C-alpha cells in the first residue's frame, strides 16, 4: 500500500490526499509535525533531502515528493487528467500559476497567522503577501466568471491544486467575499464525487 507522509493542515498535503481518494487509490498516511521540525529528522531527510511534505512512498521503497508531481503521476489514466494535448498544457499552466503566484502568498500568510499565531510579527510582510494573494485571487475570479472549472469546463487536478489553499484563504486574512466566482467554484469542487475535507483523516 502507498504511504503518504503528510501534515493534516498543509494544503500541499491535502491536494495529495484528495487526489488519491478521488482516483480510488488505497493509501495510509504518516503525519509529520512540521511546526515541531519532524521533517528535518535524519529518517525523514533520507526520504526527501529537501525536508518537505508531502512525500509518497511506494511499496518498493521508492519515493516521490512535490505535490504537483504527485498529482500528475496519479491522475494519469483518470478523468482528472484531460485527454486533449492543449488541455493538458492548460492544466499545467494553472498548476504552475498556483505554485508561483498563488501558494507563496496565500499559503505563507495562512501559515504565519493560523499556525504560528504570529500575525503581529509579520505585519509588513503580510501587507505584501495579501496584496499579491489578492491579485492571484482576482485572476482566478476573472477566469471563473466564464468557466465552471479551470480547464475545459471539467474538474481536473488544476482545480485540486488551486482549491487546497484557496478554500482556507480566510485563515490568512483574505476576504473571499470579494470573489463571488471563486466562492461558487469552491462549492462545485466540494460537491465532486469522493470529495474529502482537509480535516478528514485517511
C-alpha positions in Angstrom: 0.0 0.0 0.0 1.1 3.5 -0.7 2.3 5.6 2.3 1.8 9.4 2.2 4.0 11.4 4.6 1.7 14.3 5.2 0.7 17.1 7.5 -3.0 17.5 8.2 -3.1 21.2 7.9 -1.0 21.6 4.9 -2.7 22.5 1.6 0.0 20.8 -0.4 -0.6 17.6 1.5 -4.3 17.9 1.3 -4.1 18.1 -2.5 -2.4 14.6 -2.5 -4.9 13.1 -0.1 -7.9 14.5 -2.1 -6.5 13.3 -5.4 -5.6 9.8 -4.2 -9.1 9.4 -2.7 -10.9 10.6 -5.8 -8.7 8.5 -8.0 -9.6 5.4 -5.9 -6.1 4.7 -4.6 -5.5 2.8 -1.4 -3.0 4.6 0.9 -2.1 5.2 4.5 -0.8 8.5 6.0 2.0 9.2 8.3 1.5 12.6 10.0 4.6 14.8 10.1 4.6 17.7 12.6 6.3 20.4 10.5 6.0 23.1 13.3 7.9 20.8 15.6 10.5 20.1 12.9 9.9 16.4 12.3 10.6 17.0 8.5 14.2 17.7 9.4 15.0 14.4 11.2 17.6 12.1 9.6 14.9 9.5 9.0 12.7 11.9 7.1 15.6 13.5 5.2 16.6 10.1 3.9 13.3 10.0 2.1 13.3 13.6 1.0 16.6 15.6 1.4 14.7 18.9 0.8 12.9 18.2 4.1 9.3 18.9 2.9 6.0 17.2 2.9 4.2 15.6 1.1 6.0 12.5 0.0 4.5 9.4 -1.5 6.4 6.1 -0.7 5.7 3.2 -2.9 5.8 -0.5 -1.9 9.4 -0.9 -3.2 10.6 1.9 -1.1 11.0 4.5 -3.9 9.6 7.9 -3.1 8.0 10.8 -5.0 8.0 14.3 -3.4 6.4 17.5 -4.6 2.6 17.8 -4.7 2.4 18.8 -8.3 4.5 15.8 -9.4 2.3 13.5 -7.3 -0.9 15.0 -8.7 0.4 14.4 -12.3 1.6 10.9 -11.5 -1.7 9.6 -10.0 -4.0 11.5 -12.3 -2.8 9.7 -15.4 -5.5 7.5 -16.9 -8.2 9.1 -14.8 -10.8 11.8 -15.7 -8.8 14.2 -13.6 -6.2 14.4 -16.4 -7.6 15.6 -19.8 -7.0 13.6 -23.0 -6.6 16.6 -25.3 -3.0 17.9 -25.5 -3.8 21.6 -25.2 -6.0 20.9 -22.2 -3.1 19.0 -20.6 -0.9 22.0 -21.1 -3.5 24.3 -19.6 -3.8 22.1 -16.5 0.0 22.6 -16.1 -0.4 26.3 -16.7 -2.7 26.7 -13.8 -0.6 24.4 -11.6 2.5 26.5 -12.3 0.4 29.6 -11.5 -0.6 28.1 -8.2 3.0 27.3 -7.2 4.5 30.6 -8.3 1.8 33.3 -7.9 -0.8 31.8 -5.5 0.7 29.5 -2.9 3.8 31.6 -1.9 1.4 34.4 -0.9 -1.8 32.7 0.3 -0.3 29.7 2.0 2.5 31.6 3.7 0.2 34.2 5.1 -2.0 31.4 6.4 0.9 29.7 8.0 2.0 32.9 9.8 -1.5 33.7 11.0 -3.2 30.4 11.5 -0.4 28.1 12.6 2.3 30.3 14.1 -0.3 32.8 15.5 2.2 35.4 14.8 0.4 38.0 12.7 1.9 40.9 14.7 5.4 39.6 13.9 4.8 39.7 10.2 2.7 42.8 9.7 4.9 44.4 7.0 5.4 41.2 5.1 1.7 40.4 5.3 0.8 43.6 3.5 2.8 42.4 0.5 1.6 38.8 0.8 -2.0 39.9 0.9 -1.7 42.3 -2.0 -0.1 39.6 -4.1 -2.5 37.0 -3.0 -5.5 39.2 -3.8 -4.0 39.7 -7.2 -3.8 36.0 -7.8 -7.4 35.5 -6.5 -8.5 38.3 -8.9 -7.0 36.4 -11.8 -8.8 33.2 -10.7 -12.1 35.0 -10.2 -12.0 36.6 -13.6 -11.4 33.2 -15.3 -14.1 31.6 -13.3 -16.6 34.2 -14.4 -16.9 32.3 -17.6 -15.6 28.8 -16.6 -17.2 26.2 -14.3 -13.7 24.7 -13.7 -10.2 25.9 -14.7 -9.7 23.8 -17.8 -12.2 22.5 -20.5 -15.2 23.1 -18.1 -14.3 19.9 -16.3 -12.9 19.1 -12.9 -9.2 18.3 -13.0 -6.0 18.3 -11.0 -5.8 22.0 -11.8 -8.8 22.5 -9.6 -7.4 20.3 -6.9 -4.2 22.3 -6.9 -5.9 25.7 -6.6 -8.7 24.6 -4.3 -6.4 23.4 -1.4 -5.2 26.8 -0.2 -8.0 28.9 -1.8 -10.8 27.5 0.3 -8.9 28.2 3.5 -7.5 31.6 2.4 -9.6 33.4 5.0 -7.3 31.8 7.6 -4.5 34.0 6.2 -6.7 37.2 6.3 -8.0 37.1 2.7 -11.6 38.2 2.2 -13.2 35.6 -0.2 -16.5 37.6 -0.2 -14.7 39.9 -2.7 -14.5 37.0 -5.2 -18.0 35.6 -5.8 -17.0 33.4 -8.8 -14.3 31.7 -6.6 -16.9 31.1 -3.9 -19.2 29.4 -6.4 -16.3 27.3 -7.7 -15.4 26.2 -4.2 -18.9 24.9 -3.8 -18.7 23.0 -7.1 -15.4 21.4 -6.1 -16.8 20.4 -2.7 -19.7 18.6 -4.5 -17.4 16.4 -6.6 -17.6 12.6 -6.0 -15.4 11.2 -3.3 -14.5 14.7 -2.0 -12.9 14.8 1.4 -12.4 17.8 3.6 -8.9 19.0 4.8 -9.8 17.8 8.3 -10.7 14.2 7.1 -8.1 11.7 8.3 -7.3 9.0 5.8 
